[in-house]
Every structure is written in C-alpha cells, then in structure tokens.
Amino acid sequence: MAAPGQTAAELSERLLKGDKRALARAISLVENDDPEGWELVREVYPSTGKSAVVGFTGAPGVGKSTLIGKLVEHARGREREVAVLSIDPSSPFTKGALLGDRIRLADHFLDPGVFIRSMASRGSLGGLSEATLQAALLMDASGKDDVMLETVGVGQAEVDIIGHADTVVLVLMPGSGDSVQALKAGVMEIPDVIVVNKSDHPLTDTMVREIRATLSLGPQEGWRVPIVQTEAPKGQGIDELVEKISAHRDYIESEGTLETRRGRNLMNEVLALAGARMRRRLEDSTREDPEVKEMLDEVVARRLDPASAAGRLLEREAR
C-alpha cells in the first residue's frame, strides 16, 4: 500500500512531478503485485508515451553496464533526464535482484537527473518479469527523456526485450563465437543497432565481418542495422552509438512505425499479464483439488496424455 499518511493520488501526483522517491515506491508496489501499484499505473498511464525507450541485450560479461553508464553520462551532458532499469537473474534465496553489475553505474546514483533500478527476472523465460513494462511506464510518466532497459543475456529466450523497447541494441564482444552462433540461430532478428564492445581485441575485424555476412542473409530493404565498435571504459565509439540510436528513432518516426511498434509491445504486454494471472489463478484453484491430483496421477501413470489433461483442466475451469 502507499506509505502511511499518503494516498495513491498523492503518490501519483509526486511521481508525475518527477519525484524519485515516489517513483521508487511506485515500482516496488508494482513489482510486489500490490493493487495500489496497478492503480497508480492506471492513473499515470495517460501521461506516458513521451520517453525514448532503448533496450540493451547481450551475453553476460560483454560490458553492457559500462556501456550504459557512458550513455547515461552522454545524455546528462545534454541535460536529458535518464532512467535505467536492469533486469537481473533472481536470487535463489531472496527472489531479489543481484546488484553486482550496478556498481558500474555507481557514478550516477547521486545525480538527481538519473534514476537507476534493478528488478529480478523471477524466473521469467524471456529474462523479463511481468512488471518490467509497468516499471518502464512509471519511469516514462515521471518525465524521463530516456529509459534504458538492460536484460540478463542473449539467446532465443531473451527475445521478449523486443516487446519492451522502441530501439533494441545488441552488445557483443570479440572472441565470443557463441554469440555469433546465437545470431545465426535467429537472434539477429532482434537488434536495430549492433555494438561490438571491447573492440581493441585482435579478433574485432573478424567478428565484424562475420556479423556483416550474417546480416547480408536477411532482408535488405528498410532500416539497415549498423555495427558500432566501442571501447566503453575509454568512451570510444559512444558518440557514434548515440548517433545511430537517434537515427533509428528518427527512422521509425518518419516511417510511422514507432506507434505500430509500441502498439504491438502493449498488446504483447496485455496478453503476457493476462496469461500470467490466469496461470496463477489456475494453480491456486487446483493445488488442493483431489480431482485434479487424481487426473495428474493418471498422467504420471501414462494412462492419460498431458494435452488431454490440459484440455480437461481448462474445460473444468470454464464451468
């Protein structure tokens, strides 16, 4: 619930004025599935849609956090308000977010124009928790010019970052052959911009050639995915990366696809939330039901197949 002596309306009013503590409180409410949090989202939702939302994905260790730190620094140099939402693996003990990588963003914690938050993925297959887009919406409503989302890794399971960003940046590093294989397996459909970080590595040119060869196999019309080489700790390539991210946004705005993309994102979020809530409701209603337990025993004994059991379960719930 809202803090003692503070109504949801007061909290939303403070959030809309850019109050960082109100934003932190609102995200906690949503993350904890508190009805007060969902009410807050309802109240501030009409004030959303103004932030530029950029998603960053890539295997652990490629330097995403350092890169984002440099981008935050660049944005603050242009007096832009920034929010960073990092989606971390859940702690197996507390279900909270593991904050080690956030140390790399420590330079910005005391900047009033920067808001940094980690959220646990809570076992979500795509690396993002249900509340991610809601948190991004709250950041948007609080007046942030840029919202940066960072996910836990790269792979087919991480593709749902597409459902949370206007522009998707895939970060790779030379020598990581597995990453290029992942791209060839279909992850290449994700990015709008590709970054080869740690580009002082001797295998950088080889990796860039491999990426270009893979890109050449895809569609050649529309937005051409740029490859930017960076050395994040030294700040090298950051200006070019900012330029390419801005160019992509200009492109989707001029083509009229920004609203289409956002519409798809929001539709996916509605379906994901509905699916997750239906699953919880189903689990709660069947956990102690002897009839369901008997049916599951039949599946275990190989007398009833899983699909038929699922059909019976849904028919039962529909009654």
C-alpha positions in Angstrom: 0.0 0.0 0.0 1.0 3.6 -0.2 3.2 5.0 2.6 1.4 5.9 5.8 -0.4 9.2 5.5 0.0 9.1 1.8 -2.8 8.4 -0.7 -2.4 6.8 -4.1 -3.4 10.1 -5.6 -0.7 12.0 -3.7 1.9 9.4 -4.7 0.9 9.6 -8.4 1.0 13.4 -8.2 4.5 13.4 -6.8 5.6 10.8 -9.4 4.2 13.0 -12.3 6.3 15.8 -10.9 9.5 13.7 -11.2 9.9 12.8 -7.5 12.5 10.0 -7.4 11.2 8.6 -4.1 7.7 8.4 -5.4 8.9 6.6 -8.5 10.9 4.1 -6.4 7.9 3.4 -4.2 5.5 3.0 -7.2 7.9 0.5 -8.9 8.1 -1.5 -5.6 4.3 -1.6 -5.4 4.0 -2.9 -9.0 6.9 -5.4 -8.5 5.1 -6.8 -5.4 1.8 -7.1 -7.3 0.2 -4.7 -4.9 -3.2 -3.5 -6.1 -2.1 0.0 -5.1 0.7 -0.2 -7.7 -1.7 -1.2 -10.5 -4.0 1.7 -9.5 -1.0 4.0 -9.8 -0.2 2.8 -13.3 -3.9 3.4 -14.3 -3.7 6.9 -13.0 -0.5 7.9 -14.7 -0.9 5.9 -17.9 -2.4 8.8 -19.9 0.9 10.7 -19.2 3.1 8.1 -20.8 4.5 7.7 -24.3 7.0 10.5 -24.2 10.2 8.7 -23.3 12.6 7.2 -25.8 12.9 3.5 -24.6 16.1 1.7 -25.6 16.7 -1.9 -24.8 20.2 -3.5 -24.4 20.7 -7.2 -24.5 23.9 -9.3 -24.8 25.7 -12.2 -23.0 27.0 -11.6 -19.5 30.5 -10.0 -19.5 30.2 -8.1 -22.8 30.2 -4.8 -20.9 26.5 -3.7 -21.1 26.6 -1.9 -17.8 29.7 0.0 -18.5 28.3 1.0 -21.9 25.1 2.1 -20.4 27.0 4.1 -17.8 28.7 6.0 -20.6 25.5 6.6 -22.5 23.9 8.0 -19.3 26.9 10.3 -18.9 26.4 11.4 -22.6 22.7 12.0 -22.1 23.3 14.0 -18.9 25.8 16.2 -20.8 22.8 17.2 -23.0 20.7 17.8 -19.9 18.4 14.8 -20.6 16.7 13.1 -17.7 17.5 9.3 -17.7 16.2 6.2 -16.1 17.9 2.8 -16.2 16.0 -0.4 -15.5 18.3 -3.5 -15.2 16.6 -6.9 -15.3 18.8 -9.3 -13.2 18.6 -13.0 -12.5 16.6 -13.7 -9.4 18.5 -14.6 -6.3 17.6 -18.3 -5.5 17.3 -17.3 -1.8 15.5 -13.9 -1.7 14.0 -13.7 -5.2 15.5 -10.2 -5.3 17.8 -8.8 -7.9 21.6 -9.4 -7.9 23.1 -6.0 -7.9 26.8 -6.6 -8.6 26.8 -5.1 -12.1 25.1 -2.0 -10.9 28.3 -1.0 -9.2 29.4 0.1 -12.7 26.6 2.7 -12.6 27.6 4.0 -9.2 28.9 7.3 -10.6 25.3 8.3 -11.4 23.5 7.3 -8.2 23.6 10.7 -6.6 22.7 12.6 -9.8 19.1 13.9 -9.4 18.6 13.6 -13.1 19.3 9.9 -13.1 17.1 7.1 -11.7 18.6 3.5 -11.5 16.7 0.4 -10.6 17.3 -3.3 -10.7 14.4 -5.8 -10.9 14.5 -9.6 -10.6 13.5 -11.6 -13.6 11.9 -14.0 -11.2 12.5 -17.0 -13.5 10.7 -15.4 -16.5 11.8 -17.4 -19.5 12.5 -14.3 -21.6 14.6 -12.7 -18.9 12.0 -10.1 -18.1 9.5 -10.1 -15.2 5.8 -9.3 -15.7 6.3 -5.9 -14.0 9.0 -4.7 -16.4 6.9 -2.7 -18.8 4.9 -1.3 -15.9 8.1 0.0 -14.3 9.1 1.5 -17.7 5.7 3.2 -17.9 6.1 4.6 -14.5 9.6 5.9 -15.4 8.1 7.4 -18.6 5.3 9.1 -16.6 7.8 10.6 -14.2 9.2 12.7 -17.0 12.4 10.8 -18.0 13.6 11.6 -21.5 15.4 8.3 -21.9 14.5 5.0 -20.4 17.2 2.3 -20.8 16.4 -1.4 -20.3 19.1 -3.9 -19.7 18.4 -7.7 -19.8 20.3 -10.7 -18.4 21.6 -12.3 -21.5 21.3 -13.2 -25.2 19.5 -16.2 -26.6 16.2 -17.2 -28.1 14.6 -16.9 -24.7 15.6 -13.2 -24.4 13.8 -12.1 -27.5 10.9 -10.6 -25.4 13.0 -7.4 -24.9 11.6 -6.6 -28.3 8.3 -6.2 -26.5 9.7 -3.5 -24.2 11.7 -1.1 -26.3 11.5 1.3 -29.2 15.1 0.6 -30.2 17.0 -2.6 -29.4 20.8 -2.6 -29.1 22.6 -6.0 -29.1 26.0 -5.8 -27.4 28.7 -8.4 -28.5 32.4 -8.8 -27.8 35.1 -10.2 -30.0 36.2 -13.8 -29.4 32.7 -14.9 -28.3 31.9 -17.3 -31.0 28.8 -18.5 -29.2 27.3 -15.0 -29.6 27.6 -15.1 -33.4 26.2 -18.6 -33.5 23.2 -17.3 -31.5 22.8 -14.5 -34.0 22.8 -17.0 -36.9 20.2 -19.1 -35.0 17.7 -16.2 -35.2 18.6 -13.6 -32.6 19.7 -11.4 -35.5 16.1 -10.6 -35.9 16.2 -8.7 -32.6 18.6 -5.8 -33.0 18.2 -2.3 -34.5 21.8 -1.5 -33.7 24.7 -3.9 -33.1 27.6 -2.9 -30.8 31.0 -4.7 -30.8 32.3 -3.7 -27.4 35.9 -4.2 -26.2 36.9 -3.5 -29.8 40.6 -3.3 -29.0 40.6 -7.1 -29.2 42.6 -8.6 -32.1 39.5 -10.6 -33.3 37.3 -7.5 -33.7 37.7 -7.2 -37.5 36.9 -10.9 -37.9 33.7 -10.6 -35.8 32.6 -7.5 -37.7 33.0 -9.4 -41.0 31.0 -12.4 -39.6 28.2 -10.1 -38.5 28.1 -8.3 -41.8 27.9 -11.7 -43.6 25.1 -12.8 -41.4 23.2 -9.5 -41.9 23.6 -9.9 -45.7 21.4 -13.0 -45.5 18.5 -11.1 -44.1 16.1 -8.5 -45.7 17.9 -5.7 -47.5 15.1 -3.2 -47.5 14.1 -0.8 -44.7 16.4 0.0 -41.8 19.9 -1.2 -42.3 21.3 -2.4 -39.0 24.5 -0.5 -38.2 27.6 -2.1 -36.5 29.3 0.2 -34.0 32.7 -0.5 -32.5 33.2 0.7 -28.9 35.6 0.6 -26.0 33.2 1.6 -23.2 35.7 2.3 -20.4 37.6 4.8 -22.6 34.4 6.3 -24.0 35.4 5.4 -27.6 32.5 5.0 -30.0 29.9 6.4 -27.7 29.2 9.4 -29.8 28.7 7.2 -32.9 26.4 4.8 -30.9 24.2 7.7 -29.7 24.0 9.0 -33.3 22.9 5.5 -34.6 20.3 5.1 -31.8 18.9 8.6 -32.6 19.0 7.8 -36.3 16.9 4.7 -35.7 14.3 6.6 -33.7 14.1 9.3 -36.4 13.7 6.5 -39.0 10.8 4.7 -37.2 9.1 8.1 -36.5 9.4 9.2 -40.1 8.2 5.8 -41.4 5.3 5.9 -39.0 6.3 2.5 -37.4 7.0 3.8 -33.9 3.4 3.8 -32.9 2.9 0.5 -34.7 5.8 -1.0 -32.7 4.5 0.4 -29.4 1.0 -0.9 -30.2 2.4 -4.4 -30.7 4.5 -4.0 -27.5 1.5 -3.0 -25.4 -0.7 -5.8 -26.9 2.0 -8.3 -26.0 2.1 -7.0 -22.5 -1.6 -7.3 -22.1 -1.5 -10.9 -23.3 1.5 -11.7 -21.1 -0.1 -10.2 -18.0 -3.4 -12.0 -18.7 -1.6 -15.3 -19.3 0.5 -15.0 -16.1 -2.6 -14.1 -14.0 -4.6 -17.0 -15.5 -1.8 -19.4 -14.7 -1.6 -18.2 -11.1 -5.4 -18.5 -10.7 -5.4 -22.0 -12.2 -2.5 -23.1 -9.9 -4.3 -21.6 -6.8 -7.7 -23.2 -7.7 -6.2 -26.7 -8.4 -3.4 -27.0 -5.8 -5.5 -28.9 -3.2 -8.2 -30.3 -5.5 -8.3 -34.1 -5.2 -10.0 -34.4 -8.6 -7.0 -32.6 -10.3 -4.5 -34.6 -8.3 -6.1 -37.8 -9.4 -6.0 -36.7 -13.0 -2.3 -35.8 -12.7 -1.6 -39.2 -11.2 -3.2 -40.6 -14.4 -0.7 -38.6 -16.5 2.2 -39.9 -14.4 0.9 -43.4 -14.8 0.8 -42.9 -18.6 -2.9 -43.6 -18.8 -3.7 -40.0 -19.8 -1.6 -37.8 -22.1 -0.7 -34.2 -20.9 -2.5 -32.4 -23.7 -5.8 -34.2 -22.9 -5.3 -33.5 -19.2 -4.8 -29.8 -20.0 -8.0 -29.8 -22.1 -9.9 -31.3 -19.2 -8.4 -28.8 -16.8 -9.5 -25.9 -19.0 -13.0 -27.3 -19.5 -13.3 -27.7 -15.7 -12.2 -24.1 -15.1 -14.6 -22.8 -17.7 -17.6 -24.3 -15.9 
